[in-house]
Amino acid sequence: KSAVQTYTLDTHAPSIHVTGIQGVLGPSSPIGITITDESGVRDVSYSINNGVLIGGTTTMEIDTSAFSDGQNILRVTTTDEAGNTKSESFSILVDKSAPQVVLSAPLHSTDVHAKFSFTVVDTYDASLDCSLFIDGVSVANTEGVNGTENSIFYNHSFLGAASWNVACQDDAGNSGSSTSWT
């Protein structure tokens, strides 16, 4: 009698699943990478912008600190135990630049009903979270529109001169602050 042997022919490459790459990412945003294969995974590696290959595991998290400001390419390559290889590239936009904030009015004011005006400029966001600071204390918030003059109306109760500035944060978590005016 001859023995019956059963073989499984694996012709399918591993699956690559990447999470956390939607939208504009911040300077240290997490990116999840998961590799699956029915016969097991032998090798995983990735590179950033066609740089040095970095060894990985079937489940890993990397962050964008090694990525450049702007458009980047994450390339993930994996091979299963049967020798099937798969490579995928993912386009990732990283924002490491702080918004620029420039004050425009009032230059000097003792009016208790002041209109504080500023312009915020950011590379990627149409609107930003902005705060008015008087003597270092946040007193009012507004949505600053990128590239246009914005205003915050604030009724203050202090007497005499006080310093003020505006700080804005983009969606990637980068913060920029104007100089202080008195």
C-alpha positions as a printed Julia matrix, in Angstrom:
182×3 Matrix{Float64}:
   0.0     0.0    0.0
   1.25    3.47  -0.8
   0.9     6.38   1.57
  -1.33    9.31   0.6
   0.23   12.69   0.97
  -1.65   15.98   0.84
  -0.03   19.24  -0.24
  -1.38   22.74  -0.11
  -0.27   25.0   -2.9
  -0.02   28.59  -1.67
  -0.05   31.04  -4.55
  -1.4    34.01  -2.61
   0.89   36.77  -1.37
   0.42   38.16   2.15
  -2.08   40.96   2.79
  -0.82   44.38   3.84
  -3.12   46.65   5.85
  -2.03   50.18   6.83
  -4.04   52.47   9.15
  -3.7    56.06  10.29
  -2.62   57.53   6.94
  -5.75   59.5    6.07
  -5.5    63.27   5.77
  -2.59   65.43   6.84
  -0.5    63.8    9.58
   1.42   65.59  12.31
   5.13   65.4   13.15
   4.79   62.22  15.24
   1.48   60.66  14.18
   1.15   56.87  14.57
   0.82   54.6   11.53
  -0.3    50.99  12.03
   0.91   48.18   9.75
  -0.57   44.66   9.87
   0.57   41.75   7.67
  -1.51   38.56   7.39
  -1.04   35.33   5.45
  -2.61   31.86   5.74
   0.73   30.03   5.52
   2.66   32.39   7.81
   4.89   35.38   7.22
   8.62   34.96   6.75
   9.79   38.55   6.24
   8.51   42.13   6.62
  10.32   45.35   5.8
   9.48   48.93   5.01
  11.17   52.04   3.7
  10.4    55.74   3.78
  10.94   57.69   0.55
  12.96   54.82  -0.96
  15.47   55.0    1.88
  17.1    52.18   3.83
  14.98   49.06   4.32
  13.9    48.65   7.93
  12.96   45.23   9.29
   9.52   44.87  10.75
   7.02   42.48  12.27
   3.55   41.33  11.25
   1.99   43.92  13.57
   3.84   47.16  14.12
   3.35   50.85  14.7
   5.69   53.48  13.36
   5.38   57.24  13.65
   5.98   60.07  11.23
   9.01   61.52  13.05
  11.35   60.01  10.4
   9.21   61.36   7.54
   9.93   64.62   5.7
   7.64   67.62   5.8
   5.29   67.3    2.83
   4.51   64.32   0.59
   6.15   60.98   1.52
   6.06   57.39   0.25
   5.87   54.48   2.69
   6.74   51.19   0.96
   5.94   47.92   2.73
   7.28   44.58   1.44
   6.48   41.14   2.83
   7.14   37.5    1.93
   5.21   34.5    3.21
   6.57   31.03   4.09
   5.78   29.8    0.56
   7.93   32.51  -1.01
   5.11   34.75  -2.28
   6.11   38.41  -2.08
   3.99   41.54  -2.08
   4.99   45.21  -2.01
   2.67   48.17  -1.64
   3.37   51.88  -1.58
   1.32   54.43   0.36
   1.34   58.18  -0.15
   1.48   60.03   3.18
   1.24   63.78   3.68
   3.07   65.02   6.8
   2.82   68.57   8.16
   5.73   69.56  10.42
   5.42   73.32   9.83
   3.88   75.64  12.4
   1.38   78.23  11.19
   2.61   81.83  10.97
   0.6    84.45  12.88
   0.95   88.2   12.22
  -0.9    90.85  14.24
  -2.51   93.83  12.49
  -4.6    95.76  15.08
  -4.88   97.38  17.54
  -1.36   98.68  17.64
  -1.92  100.45  20.97
  -5.31  100.55  22.63
  -6.74  101.41  25.99
 -10.3   100.89  24.77
 -12.02   98.19  26.8
 -14.01   97.09  23.74
 -11.13   96.11  21.47
 -11.09   94.35  18.11
  -7.92   92.23  17.95
  -7.02   91.49  14.33
  -4.48   89.03  12.92
  -3.66   86.95   9.87
  -2.71   83.29  10.08
  -0.98   81.42   7.23
  -0.66   77.62   7.13
   0.59   75.27   4.43
  -2.32   72.77   4.47
  -5.32   73.83   6.62
  -8.13   76.12   5.5
  -9.02   76.98   9.1
  -7.14   76.81  12.39
  -7.93   76.98  16.11
  -6.74   80.38  17.37
  -6.61   81.92  20.83
  -6.18   85.49  22.04
  -3.78   85.86  24.97
  -3.69   88.96  27.17
  -0.77   89.14  29.58
  -0.1    85.44  28.91
  -3.64   84.26  29.7
  -5.96   82.8   27.03
  -9.11   84.93  27.09
 -10.92   84.12  23.83
 -10.9    81.57  20.99
 -11.93   81.68  17.35
 -11.57   79.78  14.1
  -8.91   81.55  12.06
  -9.33   81.4    8.28
  -6.05   80.73   6.48
  -4.63   83.68   4.56
  -7.24   86.28   5.55
  -7.51   88.86   8.29
  -9.37   87.47  11.29
 -10.72   89.33  14.3
 -11.53   88.56  17.9
 -13.74   91.04  19.75
 -12.96   91.1   23.43
 -14.17   93.35  26.23
 -11.3    93.57  28.66
 -11.4    95.09  32.12
  -7.74   95.93  32.76
  -6.5    99.45  33.2
  -3.41  100.66  31.43
  -1.22   98.8   29.01
  -1.3    95.05  28.61
   0.53   92.75  26.22
  -1.42   90.6   23.78
  -0.71   87.99  21.15
  -2.49   85.3   19.16
  -1.55   81.63  18.92
  -2.99   79.21  16.34
  -2.86   75.44  15.97
  -3.34   73.48  12.73
  -5.03   70.08  12.38
  -1.65   68.3   12.54
  -1.0    69.75  16.02
   1.6    72.33  15.01
   1.33   75.61  16.94
   2.49   79.07  15.96
   2.33   82.3   17.92
   2.58   85.94  16.96
   4.93   88.39  18.61
   3.41   90.25  21.56
   2.1    93.78  21.24
   1.38   96.16  24.09
